[in-house]
Amino acid sequence: MNKNTSAVPAPVLAAVLATGLLSFAGVIVETAMNITFPTLMREFDVSTSTVQWMTSIYLLVVAIIVPLSAIFKRSYPLKHLFLTANLAFILGIVIDALAPNFWFLLVGRAIQGLGTGIALPLMFNIILEQVPKERVGVMMGLANMITGIAPAVGQPLAGSWLILWADASSFTS
């Protein structure tokens, strides 16, 4: 029996986990936002069809960026793509947190979509290019598990956060 000892190098595993974490966060904010629609409609005094753009703009940007990943990968080093994805996602969060109106919130979501759109294919590119061939299947499974769990976690987390936020705000009024 031939036992394979080719292990995934630690820096590659760290890169996969880091891009996986960003992808996980991106999918969580995608699914968690839906449960916040009634609160956003109240806070920003917008209609249902307007607040739906929170999901639509995010998914639209992700859908545009993911196919462009092959061009980005040929044009820029992985490290720059990773940093750009993280910075875009964090910038989107900051814009959303400080948004004085719905339209700024929408811009923040679009910027978050940019970061997620870069991170998702980047994780799989790292696996396919840098993981030993004997371990690609396991790492692809891990990557899919990371992003696959996020939709199941996003809405319960958002609902819990809204309940806690509503309870906390009732103490201040």
Secondary structure as GFF3:
##gff-version 3
##sequence-region A 1 173
A	DSSP	alpha_helix	10	35	.	.	.	ID=ss1
A	DSSP	alpha_helix	37	44	.	.	.	ID=ss2
A	DSSP	alpha_helix	48	51	.	.	.	ID=ss3
A	DSSP	alpha_helix	53	75	.	.	.	ID=ss4
A	DSSP	alpha_helix	78	98	.	.	.	ID=ss5
A	DSSP	alpha_helix	102	130	.	.	.	ID=ss6
A	DSSP	three_ten_helix	133	135	.	.	.	ID=ss7
A	DSSP	alpha_helix	136	172	.	.	.	ID=ss8
###
